[in-house]
Amino acid sequence: ELMLLNSATGETVWTVPRGSYGSGQTLMDVNPVILIEGGKQIVALNPENGTRIWGQEPEASLLLSDKNLVLFNRKAHPMTMSAVNVKTGGEAWKTPLENYPGDKNTKLALSSMGNAVLLTGPEAAAFSASDGKLLWRIPFPGTLGPKAQAIPLGDDLYFSDGSTITRSDPASGK
């Protein structure tokens, strides 16, 4: 069970079962909802009584707490990325990832980069966090080799192959 305890008294405020969320559950956020990521779902719970507000089954996800959005990426064809309002579960925007290469051996990852979202996998692509529009797309890992990593730091973007770090323009990917 998941439990909310009164921090002053230690008394239980509410409990809810958590089995359907999947193993490896992580608390992502507590305001404006309690957001929990499990192995099968991300769910939003009402902080007052623990009732489920919404749930999604992502393949990759990213919380943009400053925008009250959770991003989801789905590999199913056609592949899409969507932003969901944390409080309501309503879709804020959805972007098709046209012709994004499928690769069963490469895990897709989402990361925040200033006002953009970086999707890395067989390619690297940046999208506007506010409306999901594609900003740029480049082959990945490109010339850096198969051990390359994308490292967004604030408004900066770096690529590393384990021995070399290359700074890229986050606005263009160059």
C-alpha positions in Angstrom: 0.0 0.0 0.0 0.9 3.6 -0.4 0.3 5.7 2.7 0.1 9.4 3.5 1.0 10.0 7.1 0.5 13.1 9.2 4.0 14.5 9.7 3.2 15.9 13.2 1.4 12.9 14.7 2.5 10.0 12.5 -1.2 8.9 12.0 -2.3 7.5 8.7 -4.3 10.0 6.6 -5.1 7.5 3.8 -3.9 4.3 2.2 -4.3 3.0 -1.3 -3.2 -0.2 -3.1 -0.3 0.1 -5.4 0.1 -3.2 -7.1 -1.2 -2.1 -10.5 1.5 0.5 -10.9 4.3 -2.0 -11.4 7.5 -2.5 -9.4 10.2 0.0 -8.9 7.9 2.8 -7.9 9.4 6.3 -7.6 7.8 9.5 -6.1 8.2 12.1 -8.9 6.3 15.1 -7.4 3.9 16.0 -4.6 2.4 19.3 -5.8 -0.2 19.9 -7.2 -0.7 16.1 -7.2 1.2 13.1 -5.9 2.9 11.7 -9.0 4.2 8.2 -8.8 6.1 6.4 -11.6 6.0 2.6 -11.5 7.3 0.0 -13.9 3.9 -0.2 -15.7 2.3 3.3 -15.2 2.7 6.8 -14.0 -0.2 7.8 -11.9 -1.5 11.0 -10.3 -3.2 10.8 -6.9 -5.3 13.3 -5.1 -3.2 14.5 -2.1 -6.3 14.9 0.1 -7.6 11.3 -0.2 -5.3 9.2 -2.4 -7.9 8.7 -5.2 -6.4 8.1 -8.6 -6.9 11.2 -10.9 -5.2 9.8 -14.0 -2.7 7.2 -15.2 -0.6 6.6 -18.3 1.6 3.7 -19.6 4.8 5.4 -21.0 7.8 3.9 -22.6 9.8 6.9 -21.6 8.7 9.9 -19.5 10.0 13.2 -18.2 8.5 15.5 -15.6 8.7 19.3 -16.4 7.6 20.5 -13.0 8.1 24.2 -13.9 5.5 23.8 -16.7 3.3 21.3 -14.7 3.7 18.8 -17.6 4.7 15.2 -17.9 6.1 14.1 -21.3 5.5 10.7 -22.6 7.2 8.9 -25.5 5.6 5.9 -27.2 7.5 3.6 -29.6 4.3 2.2 -31.2 3.8 3.2 -34.8 3.3 5.9 -35.4 5.7 7.0 -32.7 4.6 10.0 -30.7 5.6 12.3 -27.9 2.9 14.0 -25.9 2.7 16.4 -22.9 0.1 15.8 -20.2 -1.1 18.3 -17.6 0.1 17.0 -14.3 -3.1 18.0 -12.4 -5.7 16.9 -14.9 -4.1 14.3 -17.1 -5.4 16.2 -20.1 -3.1 16.3 -23.2 -1.4 19.7 -23.7 0.2 18.8 -27.0 1.1 15.8 -29.1 3.9 15.5 -31.7 4.3 12.7 -34.2 7.9 11.5 -34.5 7.8 10.9 -38.2 10.4 8.6 -39.7 12.2 8.3 -36.3 14.3 5.2 -36.7 13.2 2.1 -34.8 16.0 0.4 -32.9 15.0 -2.4 -30.4 18.5 -2.3 -28.9 18.6 1.5 -28.1 16.6 2.9 -25.2 14.9 6.1 -25.8 15.5 8.9 -23.3 13.9 12.2 -22.7 15.7 15.1 -20.9 15.1 18.7 -20.3 17.3 21.3 -22.0 16.2 24.9 -21.1 12.9 25.5 -22.8 13.4 22.4 -25.0 13.1 18.6 -24.6 15.8 16.4 -26.0 14.9 12.9 -27.2 17.9 10.6 -27.7 18.0 7.1 -29.2 19.1 6.2 -32.7 18.8 10.0 -33.4 18.9 13.1 -31.3 16.0 15.5 -31.7 15.0 18.7 -29.8 11.4 19.9 -29.4 9.9 23.0 -27.9 8.6 22.2 -24.4 5.7 24.6 -24.8 4.1 23.2 -28.0 6.1 20.1 -29.0 7.3 21.5 -32.3 10.5 20.0 -33.7 13.5 22.4 -33.4 16.1 20.2 -34.9 17.1 16.5 -35.5 20.5 15.0 -36.1 21.9 11.4 -36.5 23.0 10.0 -33.1 25.5 9.0 -32.1 26.9 10.5 -35.4 30.6 10.8 -35.6 31.1 10.1 -31.8 30.6 6.4 -32.0 28.3 3.8 -30.4 29.2 4.7 -26.8 28.1 8.4 -27.2 25.9 10.1 -24.7 23.9 13.3 -24.9 24.3 15.5 -21.8 21.9 18.5 -21.5 23.0 20.9 -18.8 20.6 23.8 -18.4 20.5 25.6 -21.7 23.7 23.9 -22.9 24.1 20.6 -24.8 27.2 18.3 -24.8 27.9 15.0 -26.5 30.5 12.6 -25.2 32.0 9.4 -26.5 33.7 8.6 -23.2 37.0 10.4 -23.9 35.9 13.5 -25.7 33.3 16.1 -24.9 31.8 18.2 -27.7 29.6 21.2 -27.1 26.7 21.6 -29.5 24.4 24.5 -30.1 21.1 23.6 -28.3 19.2 25.8 -30.7 20.4 23.9 -33.9 22.2 20.8 -32.7 25.3 21.8 -34.6 
